[in-house]
Amino acid sequence: MSIEEKEITDEVTGRVGMTEPELFVQEKETLPLIPLRGMSVFPGMVVHFDVGREKSVKALEAAMERDQMAFLVTQKEVIKEDITPDDFFNIGCKVKVKQLLKMPDNLVRVLVEVQERRKIVEFDSLEPYFLVTTNPIHSVFYDTKENRTLIRMIRESFANYMNVTRKVATDLILAMDSLDDPDQLIDIIGANLFLDLEDSQRLIQETDVNKRLVIAYEILVEEVEMIKIEHNIDEKVRSEMYKHQREYYLREQIKVIQNELGEGDVQNELDVYKDRLEALDVDDEVRDKVLGEINRLNKVPQGSSEAGLIQTYIEWILDLPWNTLTEETFDVSVARKILDEDHYGLKNVKERILEYISVLKLSKNLKSPILCLVGPPGVGKTSIAKSIARALNREYVRMSLGGMRDEAEIRGHRRTYVGAIPGRILYNIKKCGTRNPLFLLDEIDKLGQDFNGDPASALLEVLDPEQNNTFTDHYLELPFDLSQVLFITTANSLSTIPRPLLDRMEVIDVNGYVESEKVEIAKKYLIPKQLEIHGLKKSTCKFSEGVIKDTIEYHTRESGVRELERKIAQICRVAAKEIVENDRKSISITKKNLEKFLGKHQYSYETVGDKTEIGVVNGLAWTSVGGDTLQIEVMVVDGTGKTELTGQLGDVMKESIKAGISYIRSQAEVLGINPDFYSKKDMHLHVPEGAVPKDGPSAGITITTALISALTNKPVPQNLAMTGEITLRGRVLPIGGLREKLTAAHRAGIKEIILPKENEKDLEDIPKVVLEALHIQSVSNMSEVIEIVFNQLKQSN
């Protein structure tokens, strides 16, 4: 028998007797599979749903990269998360993705157009998403009297269903009458019925058209009966509720009558709003906006959700301090006294605030600056802002920006959003009740951003003195003047602040404290504060001389005083326990018994003597918790010119070593070094405390001096330290962190310091007690360093 005459079995329709040319040609198509939970789709539908599972999102991305075609199939168990090919029905629908929308919680909302039913032939791939090969489903329909009758019954039942549900869609019914394809008819019915998952899948999975018609008719009859029962129950409930509704309508009529007579509560409320508006000194734009909203409120039904939204909006506008200003204090001497009372040191910050007060007193019309206090944790940036507010007699408002990711936190939500409110800028302005508070934006360097927007960009208008006089919140949609607000921001680092935002601020460095300053802060502020908190007095808990210094040196390592305050609090707790438990009247904390209160030393500082060593030079380092001394050790032995570096040195520091070696090679004859040393000597450079990473260019002259000492076998005094960057030609460049570095040198007992000449101007910021203890020499070239180090040694010998 030829292929044209061969009798075959149709896998889709299940019918026998059709020859192959009469059947369809299998059109295989490979599509990304997206599983559906708790829902089914029919051809012809345009439907949206949310995609959240990782596999489904990847399948959706793959579809968008190809031709926007995907395959939707319902999974058998709705609650199952980890699914396999056995968890799907074998028939689903091919769809075209029309639109994507990213939603919160990593969800993607998808709008698809359902095109045709298809059957899964095989799973091509399970990872990273399901990829399946599918065949289209073509059904064969026998045009018999029985089937035509069944189609007519289905159409009548569907029309009855539409009438019963009071959803008469004449166009839909007419369109169904003109359809000749039974499958299309069934798909339209399935798309317009509210079916449970089981009935929907019965219609989708069935490939025999006659059986689909029977199933569709059964479902329609059952749905019509269910709706009739629901209507009967609804009528009974309505009759029970009639009495309550009648009373409600009567009460509403009474309210209307009262409103007509001017006696209602609503009218009184509107009058109150108008009186409050009259009392405000606002622009015509604001006044017209509020009057318009009052008129809207008068028209909408009271008790409705819209009325509540309008009332909230009106009250927000009326509650804002549009022209309420706190009277400032312009007395510079009083301000200086307050700042000195609250904080020790911080000269630059205090002087900048006193300058502002002085200019404001003279000009009477100075725009408030945007100050940014930058410094390590614990140096008192936030408390400085409180003191400034007290000195200026301004209200104090603090807003933390750490971790903020939503732009609406700054500008608010538009009124179209449910539960919309103004942003936190206007919220805090309303809360403090004045238009010229001191507004602290804390941790501005820790702002984040995501799909909700960029808060840093939203702050650009707030922190620009030329623009913030017309700051517009998304909720109010009215300009509010922020030019009288004194904004102060704080940050630990400038590196993470966006450049446009940083450009709008005046940066003031708040340096860490030296040891002597910490001692004074502890005596004047921290100890009295902690004694009061722990119920102690100076007479019952006595701190002897040297206790605070030992606590700073051996139990804390920080730029600020936050950890020091914790240690003082710990001492007070232990002292309180001793007094209560042993019934003691007082207790003294001395250097000898300090270990009893704080335990053993957590940190140690090496002090140098007057000895000399070959190949060992003291450098100075800056860290986030203050300064420290840094020994550079060099060992030179016979070899083949290898250079070994140890001590976790960073790339910049390694480059300084290369620059130093190149300089020594260029000056080998002058220094009395064999010019071939780089090929006949092995050099090992090590920086102790190898577990601590080290980097930066400021150890350049220190490294070069250590190399020269090891190569010439000349010792270097150990009571000398140096810092500075070196170039290939021996120039010494300036460095940063000089205050912290010199403090560390003073603490380690170093007497002589070599630093770049360009850093001489920074000596003004060094505490007097440190400068008096050090002999500082400035250099501009490496030759001067060599002269100071090795000639000085000869003279001392």
KOLTORDO-541815 format. One record per residue (C-alpha): x, y, z; residue in one letter. Coordinates in steps of 0.25 Angstrom, whole numbers, padded with zeros to 4 digits, always signed. Layout:
XYZA;...
REM end
This chain:
+0000+0000+0000M;+0005+0014-0004S;+0007+0025+0006I;-0005+0032+0000E;-0014+0021+0003E;-0008+0015+0016K;-0018+0016+0028E;-0012+0022+0040I;-0016+0025+0055T;-0016+0040+0058D;-0009+0042+0072E;-0016+0055+0074V;-0031+0052+0070T;-0030+0037+0073G;-0038+0034+0060R;-0036+0023+0051V;-0039+0023+0036G;-0032+0036+0031M;-0021+0035+0021T;-0008+0043+0023E;-0010+0054+0013P;-0023+0058+0019E;-0016+0060+0033L;-0007+0072+0036F;+0008+0072+0035V;+0015+0072+0048Q;+0021+0086+0051E;+0030+0084+0062K;+0035+0096+0070E;+0044+0098+0081T;+0039+0108+0092L;+0044+0112+0106P;+0033+0107+0116L;+0027+0116+0127I;+0019+0108+0137P;+0006+0113+0142L;+0000+0111+0156R;-0015+0111+0159G;-0019+0117+0145M;-0021+0112+0131S;-0021+0120+0117V;-0029+0118+0104F;-0025+0122+0090P;-0030+0136+0087G;-0028+0141+0101M;-0020+0153+0105V;-0016+0151+0119V;-0006+0156+0129H;+0001+0149+0141F;+0013+0150+0150D;+0026+0142+0149V;+0035+0140+0161G;+0042+0127+0160R;+0056+0128+0155E;+0054+0117+0144K;+0042+0124+0139S;+0049+0138+0139V;+0060+0132+0131K;+0051+0125+0121A;+0044+0138+0119L;+0057+0145+0117E;+0060+0134+0106A;+0047+0136+0099A;+0050+0151+0098M;+0063+0149+0093E;+0058+0140+0082R;+0044+0143+0076D;+0036+0146+0088Q;+0029+0133+0087M;+0028+0124+0099A;+0020+0112+0104F;+0010+0112+0116L;+0006+0100+0123V;-0001+0098+0136T;+0006+0090+0147Q;-0002+0079+0154K;+0000+0083+0168E;-0001+0098+0171V;+0007+0099+0184I;+0019+0091+0178K;+0032+0100+0177E;+0043+0090+0171D;+0036+0084+0159I;+0040+0073+0149T;+0035+0069+0135P;+0025+0060+0142D;+0018+0071+0149D;+0012+0078+0137F;+0000+0074+0128F;+0005+0070+0114N;-0004+0081+0107I;-0002+0096+0108G;-0003+0108+0099C;+0007+0115+0091K;+0007+0130+0094V;+0014+0143+0089K;+0019+0152+0100V;+0014+0166+0098K;+0019+0174+0110Q;+0028+0172+0122L;+0027+0181+0135L;+0037+0179+0147K;+0029+0178+0160M;+0034+0179+0175P;+0040+0166+0182D;+0047+0162+0169N;+0034+0159+0161L;+0031+0161+0147V;+0017+0164+0141R;+0015+0159+0127V;+0005+0162+0117L;+0003+0151+0107V;-0006+0148+0095E;-0010+0133+0094V;-0009+0127+0080Q;-0011+0112+0079E;-0011+0099+0087R;+0001+0090+0086R;+0006+0077+0091K;+0019+0075+0098I;+0027+0065+0090V;+0040+0064+0098E;+0048+0073+0108F;+0060+0078+0101D;+0066+0084+0114S;+0063+0085+0129L;+0074+0096+0132E;+0075+0108+0134P;+0060+0107+0129Y;+0051+0097+0123F;+0052+0096+0108L;+0042+0087+0101V;+0039+0083+0087T;+0024+0084+0083T;+0014+0080+0072N;+0002+0088+0069P;-0012+0081+0071I;-0021+0080+0059H;-0034+0074+0062S;-0044+0066+0052V;-0059+0070+0053F;-0070+0061+0047Y;-0081+0070+0042D;-0093+0062+0047T;-0107+0066+0051K;-0104+0061+0065E;-0091+0070+0066N;-0098+0082+0059R;-0109+0081+0070T;-0099+0080+0081L;-0093+0093+0076I;-0106+0100+0075R;-0109+0095+0090M;-0095+0101+0094I;-0098+0114+0088R;-0112+0115+0095E;-0106+0111+0108S;-0095+0121+0107F;-0105+0132+0103A;-0113+0128+0115N;-0101+0128+0124Y;-0098+0143+0120M;-0112+0147+0123N;-0112+0140+0136V;-0099+0147+0140T;-0104+0160+0135R;-0092+0161+0126K;-0099+0162+0112V;-0089+0164+0102A;-0096+0164+0089T;-0084+0166+0080D;-0078+0153+0086L;-0091+0145+0084I;-0092+0150+0070L;-0077+0146+0067A;-0079+0132+0073M;-0091+0130+0063D;-0082+0133+0051S;-0071+0123+0056L;-0070+0110+0048D;-0059+0104+0056D;-0063+0097+0068P;-0050+0098+0075D;-0050+0113+0074Q;-0064+0113+0079L;-0060+0105+0091I;-0047+0113+0094D;-0056+0126+0094I;-0065+0119+0104I;-0054+0115+0113G;-0048+0129+0113A;-0061+0135+0117N;-0065+0126+0128L;-0060+0127+0142F;-0056+0112+0143L;-0048+0105+0154D;-0035+0099+0150L;-0040+0085+0148E;-0051+0089+0138D;-0041+0098+0130S;-0031+0086+0129Q;-0042+0077+0124R;-0045+0086+0112L;-0030+0089+0109I;-0026+0074+0110Q;-0037+0068+0102E;-0032+0067+0087T;-0045+0060+0082D;-0054+0071+0077V;-0067+0064+0080N;-0063+0061+0094K;-0059+0075+0096R;-0073+0079+0091L;-0079+0070+0102V;-0070+0075+0113I;-0073+0089+0109A;-0088+0087+0110Y;-0087+0080+0123E;-0079+0091+0129I;-0089+0102+0124L;-0101+0095+0129V;-0095+0093+0143E;-0090+0108+0143E;-0104+0113+0140V;-0110+0105+0151E;-0099+0109+0161M;-0102+0124+0158I;-0117+0122+0159K;-0115+0116+0173I;-0105+0128+0177E;-0116+0138+0172H;-0126+0131+0181N;-0117+0132+0193I;-0114+0147+0190D;-0129+0150+0190E;-0131+0144+0203K;-0119+0152+0209V;-0124+0165+0202R;-0137+0164+0209S;-0131+0162+0222E;-0122+0174+0220M;-0134+0183+0215Y;-0137+0188+0229K;-0123+0193+0232H;-0122+0199+0218Q;-0135+0207+0220R;-0130+0212+0233E;-0116+0216+0227Y;-0123+0224+0216Y;-0132+0231+0226L;-0120+0236+0233R;-0113+0240+0220E;-0126+0248+0217Q;-0125+0255+0231I;-0110+0259+0228K;-0114+0265+0214V;-0125+0273+0221I;-0115+0278+0231Q;-0105+0282+0220N;-0116+0289+0213E;-0119+0297+0226L;-0104+0300+0229G;-0105+0291+0241E;-0097+0279+0237G;-0083+0275+0242D;-0078+0275+0228V;-0080+0290+0226Q;-0074+0293+0239N;-0061+0285+0235E;-0060+0293+0222L;-0062+0306+0229D;-0051+0302+0239V;-0042+0299+0227Y;-0045+0313+0221K;-0042+0320+0234D;-0029+0313+0235R;-0025+0316+0221L;-0028+0331+0223E;-0019+0331+0235A;-0007+0326+0227L;+0002+0335+0219D;+0004+0327+0207V;+0005+0330+0192D;-0007+0331+0183D;-0003+0317+0176E;-0004+0310+0190V;-0017+0318+0193R;-0024+0314+0180D;-0020+0300+0181K;-0026+0298+0195V;-0039+0305+0192L;-0040+0296+0180G;-0039+0284+0188E;-0049+0290+0199I;-0059+0291+0187N;-0056+0277+0183R;-0058+0272+0197L;-0072+0279+0197N;-0076+0271+0185K;-0072+0257+0188V;-0080+0248+0198P;-0076+0248+0212Q;-0070+0235+0217G;-0065+0232+0204S;-0050+0228+0202S;-0048+0240+0192E;-0053+0250+0203A;-0043+0244+0213G;-0032+0246+0203L;-0036+0260+0200I;-0037+0264+0215Q;-0023+0258+0218T;-0017+0266+0206Y;-0023+0279+0211I;-0018+0276+0225E;-0004+0274+0221W;-0004+0287+0213I;-0010+0295+0225L;-0001+0288+0235D;+0012+0292+0228L;+0020+0304+0234P;+0020+0312+0221W;+0025+0325+0228N;+0027+0321+0242T;+0042+0324+0246L;+0049+0322+0259T;+0056+0334+0264E;+0071+0331+0263E;+0082+0335+0272T;+0093+0344+0266F;+0102+0345+0278D;+0116+0340+0274V;+0121+0339+0289S;+0109+0331+0293V;+0110+0322+0282A;+0125+0320+0284R;+0122+0317+0299K;+0112+0306+0295I;+0121+0300+0285L;+0133+0299+0295D;+0124+0294+0306E;+0119+0282+0297D;+0132+0279+0290H;+0147+0279+0292Y;+0155+0283+0280G;+0149+0283+0266L;+0154+0297+0264K;+0151+0297+0249N;+0137+0293+0250V;+0134+0303+0262K;+0141+0314+0254E;+0133+0311+0241R;+0120+0312+0249I;+0124+0325+0256L;+0127+0331+0243E;+0113+0328+0238Y;+0107+0334+0250I;+0115+0347+0248S;+0112+0348+0234V;+0097+0346+0236L;+0097+0356+0247K;+0103+0367+0237L;+0096+0363+0224S;+0082+0358+0230K;+0080+0351+0217N;+0090+0340+0216L;+0086+0327+0209K;+0089+0315+0219S;+0101+0307+0214P;+0101+0292+0212I;+0112+0287+0222L;+0117+0273+0221C;+0125+0268+0233L;+0134+0257+0229V;+0142+0248+0238G;+0144+0234+0244P;+0133+0228+0253P;+0132+0233+0268G;+0138+0247+0266V;+0125+0254+0269G;+0119+0258+0256K;+0105+0256+0260T;+0106+0262+0273S;+0113+0274+0267I;+0100+0277+0259A;+0092+0277+0272K;+0102+0287+0278S;+0101+0296+0266I;+0085+0296+0267A;+0086+0300+0281R;+0096+0311+0278A;+0087+0316+0267L;+0074+0314+0275N;+0069+0306+0263R;+0060+0294+0264E;+0068+0281+0262Y;+0063+0270+0252V;+0071+0257+0249R;+0069+0248+0237M;+0077+0236+0235S;+0080+0233+0220L;+0088+0220+0223G;+0082+0209+0214G;+0071+0218+0208M;+0068+0213+0194R;+0055+0219+0190D;+0054+0232+0184E;+0040+0234+0190A;+0046+0235+0203E;+0051+0249+0199I;+0041+0254+0190R;+0029+0246+0194G;+0018+0238+0186H;+0009+0244+0176R;-0006+0245+0181R;-0010+0234+0171T;-0003+0224+0180Y;-0011+0217+0191V;-0007+0222+0204G;+0002+0233+0198A;+0009+0243+0208I;+0019+0254+0206P;+0034+0250+0207G;+0042+0251+0220R;+0048+0264+0217I;+0034+0271+0218L;+0030+0261+0228Y;+0041+0266+0238N;+0039+0280+0234I;+0024+0279+0238K;+0028+0271+0251K;+0038+0282+0256C;+0028+0293+0252G;+0037+0303+0247T;+0043+0307+0233R;+0057+0309+0238N;+0062+0297+0246P;+0075+0291+0246L;+0073+0278+0238F;+0084+0267+0240L;+0085+0257+0228L;+0093+0246+0235D;+0101+0236+0227E;+0100+0242+0214I;+0111+0233+0208D;+0103+0221+0211K;+0091+0224+0201L;+0087+0212+0192G;+0079+0211+0179Q;+0070+0201+0173D;+0058+0200+0163F;+0051+0210+0172N;+0060+0221+0168G;+0073+0228+0173D;+0071+0236+0186P;+0084+0243+0184A;+0079+0249+0171S;+0066+0253+0178A;+0075+0261+0188L;+0081+0269+0178L;+0070+0279+0178E;+0069+0279+0193V;+0084+0282+0195L;+0085+0293+0185D;+0084+0307+0191P;+0080+0312+0177E;+0069+0303+0175Q;+0063+0298+0189N;+0055+0311+0190N;+0045+0304+0181T;+0046+0290+0186F;+0034+0282+0180T;+0029+0269+0187D;+0022+0259+0178H;+0010+0258+0188Y;+0007+0273+0190L;+0011+0277+0176E;+0014+0291+0182L;+0027+0299+0183P;+0032+0299+0198F;+0044+0309+0202D;+0055+0301+0208L;+0066+0312+0206S;+0065+0316+0221Q;+0068+0302+0226V;+0082+0299+0230L;+0086+0286+0225F;+0097+0278+0231I;+0101+0265+0225T;+0111+0255+0231T;+0120+0244+0225A;+0131+0235+0228N;+0137+0236+0214S;+0135+0245+0202L;+0138+0234+0192S;+0124+0228+0191T;+0117+0241+0190I;+0113+0244+0176P;+0121+0256+0170R;+0109+0265+0167P;+0103+0263+0181L;+0117+0266+0187L;+0119+0278+0178D;+0107+0285+0186R;+0113+0283+0199M;+0124+0290+0207E;+0133+0279+0213V;+0139+0281+0227I;+0148+0270+0231D;+0146+0265+0246V;+0159+0259+0249N;+0161+0248+0259G;+0166+0252+0273Y;+0180+0251+0278V;+0183+0244+0292E;+0184+0257+0300S;+0170+0261+0294E;+0164+0248+0297K;+0169+0249+0312V;+0162+0263+0313E;+0149+0259+0306I;+0149+0247+0316A;+0151+0256+0328K;+0141+0267+0324K;+0130+0259+0317Y;+0131+0244+0317L;+0134+0241+0332I;+0123+0251+0338P;+0113+0245+0327K;+0115+0231+0331Q;+0116+0233+0346L;+0102+0240+0345E;+0096+0228+0336I;+0101+0218+0346H;+0097+0225+0359G;+0111+0228+0363L;+0117+0240+0368K;+0132+0246+0367K;+0133+0243+0382S;+0129+0228+0381T;+0136+0225+0368C;+0150+0231+0367K;+0159+0231+0354F;+0173+0233+0358S;+0184+0239+0349E;+0188+0231+0337G;+0176+0222+0337V;+0170+0229+0325I;+0183+0229+0318K;+0185+0214+0320D;+0171+0211+0315T;+0173+0219+0302I;+0187+0213+0299E;+0184+0198+0303Y;+0169+0196+0302H;+0164+0205+0290T;+0169+0207+0276R;+0161+0217+0269E;+0160+0232+0264S;+0148+0235+0271G;+0144+0233+0286V;+0132+0224+0284R;+0140+0211+0289E;+0146+0219+0300L;+0133+0223+0305E;+0129+0208+0305R;+0141+0205+0313K;+0138+0216+0323I;+0124+0210+0324A;+0130+0196+0327Q;+0138+0202+0338I;+0126+0208+0344C;+0118+0195+0343R;+0129+0187+0350V;+0131+0198+0361A;+0115+0199+0363A;+0115+0183+0365K;+0127+0184+0375E;+0120+0195+0383I;+0107+0188+0384V;+0112+0174+0386E;+0123+0177+0396N;+0116+0189+0402D;+0127+0198+0400R;+0125+0213+0401K;+0135+0217+0390S;+0145+0210+0380I;+0157+0215+0373S;+0162+0212+0359I;+0177+0212+0358T;+0187+0207+0347K;+0190+0195+0356K;+0176+0190+0358N;+0171+0194+0344L;+0172+0180+0339E;+0161+0176+0349K;+0152+0185+0342F;+0155+0184+0327L;+0163+0171+0326G;+0177+0169+0320K;+0183+0179+0310H;+0176+0177+0296Q;+0186+0186+0289Y;+0201+0190+0290S;+0210+0201+0285Y;+0225+0198+0283E;+0234+0210+0287T;+0248+0212+0281V;+0261+0215+0288G;+0274+0222+0284D;+0280+0210+0278K;+0284+0209+0263T;+0281+0197+0253E;+0286+0194+0239I;+0274+0192+0229G;+0263+0196+0239V;+0256+0209+0237V;+0243+0215+0244N;+0232+0219+0235G;+0219+0226+0239L;+0205+0220+0234A;+0191+0225+0234W;+0180+0216+0238T;+0165+0218+0239S;+0166+0217+0254V;+0178+0227+0255G;+0193+0227+0252G;+0203+0216+0255D;+0218+0214+0253T;+0223+0205+0242L;+0237+0198+0242Q;+0243+0195+0229I;+0253+0184+0229E;+0263+0180+0218V;+0273+0169+0217M;+0283+0168+0206V;+0291+0155+0203V;+0299+0150+0191D;+0291+0145+0180G;+0286+0147+0166T;+0278+0160+0167G;+0265+0155+0173K;+0256+0164+0181T;+0247+0157+0191E;+0235+0165+0197L;+0227+0161+0209T;+0217+0167+0219G;+0204+0168+0210Q;+0209+0180+0202L;+0199+0186+0193G;+0202+0190+0178D;+0205+0204+0181V;+0215+0201+0192M;+0222+0191+0182K;+0223+0202+0172E;+0230+0211+0182S;+0240+0200+0184I;+0243+0199+0169K;+0244+0214+0169A;+0254+0214+0181G;+0263+0203+0175I;+0263+0211+0161S;+0267+0223+0169Y;+0279+0216+0176I;+0284+0210+0163R;+0285+0224+0157S;+0292+0229+0170Q;+0300+0216+0172A;+0314+0223+0170E;+0311+0235+0179V;+0306+0226+0190L;+0318+0216+0189G;+0310+0204+0185I;+0314+0194+0174N;+0306+0198+0161P;+0304+0183+0159D;+0297+0181+0172F;+0284+0179+0165Y;+0289+0166+0158S;+0299+0161+0169K;+0291+0163+0182K;+0277+0157+0186D;+0269+0167+0194M;+0258+0164+0204H;+0249+0175+0209L;+0239+0172+0220H;+0229+0180+0227V;+0225+0174+0241P;+0211+0170+0245E;+0210+0162+0232G;+0195+0159+0235A;+0192+0174+0233V;+0190+0178+0218P;+0199+0191+0215K;+0198+0200+0204D;+0201+0215+0199G;+0212+0223+0194P;+0216+0230+0206S;+0227+0220+0210A;+0235+0223+0198G;+0247+0230+0205I;+0246+0221+0217T;+0248+0209+0207I;+0259+0215+0200T;+0267+0219+0213T;+0265+0205+0218A;+0271+0199+0204L;+0283+0209+0205I;+0286+0205+0219S;+0286+0190+0216A;+0294+0192+0203L;+0304+0201+0209T;+0304+0194+0223N;+0302+0208+0230K;+0293+0208+0242P;+0280+0217+0244V;+0276+0223+0257P;+0264+0217+0263Q;+0258+0229+0269N;+0256+0235+0255L;+0244+0233+0246A;+0241+0238+0232M;+0229+0239+0223T;+0229+0244+0208G;+0226+0239+0194E;+0239+0238+0185I;+0240+0239+0170T;+0250+0233+0160L;+0258+0246+0161R;+0258+0246+0176G;+0248+0257+0178R;+0240+0256+0191V;+0225+0258+0189L;+0215+0262+0200P;+0206+0252+0207I;+0193+0252+0215G;+0189+0248+0229G;+0201+0256+0236L;+0193+0259+0249R;+0191+0244+0251E;+0205+0240+0247K;+0212+0250+0256L;+0203+0247+0268T;+0207+0232+0266A;+0222+0236+0265A;+0220+0244+0278H;+0214+0232+0285R;+0225+0223+0281A;+0236+0231+0287G;+0242+0236+0274I;+0249+0249+0274K;+0253+0252+0260E;+0244+0254+0248I;+0247+0255+0233I;+0235+0260+0225L;+0233+0266+0211P;+0235+0281+0210K;+0221+0283+0204E;+0215+0278+0217N;+0220+0289+0226E;+0207+0296+0224K;+0200+0285+0231D;+0208+0286+0243L;+0198+0297+0248E;+0187+0286+0250D;+0197+0278+0259I;+0194+0279+0274P;+0204+0287+0281K;+0208+0276+0291V;+0213+0268+0279V;+0220+0278+0272L;+0228+0282+0285E;+0233+0268+0287A;+0238+0265+0272L;+0249+0271+0264H;+0244+0272+0250I;+0252+0274+0238Q;+0246+0276+0224S;+0252+0271+0211V;+0249+0273+0196S;+0259+0263+0191N;+0264+0249+0195M;+0279+0254+0195S;+0275+0263+0207E;+0269+0250+0214V;+0282+0243+0212I;+0290+0255+0217E;+0281+0256+0230I;+0281+0241+0233V;+0295+0237+0231F;+0303+0250+0234N;+0295+0251+0246Q;+0299+0237+0250L;+0314+0241+0248K;+0313+0253+0256Q;+0306+0245+0268S;+0317+0235+0267N;
REM end
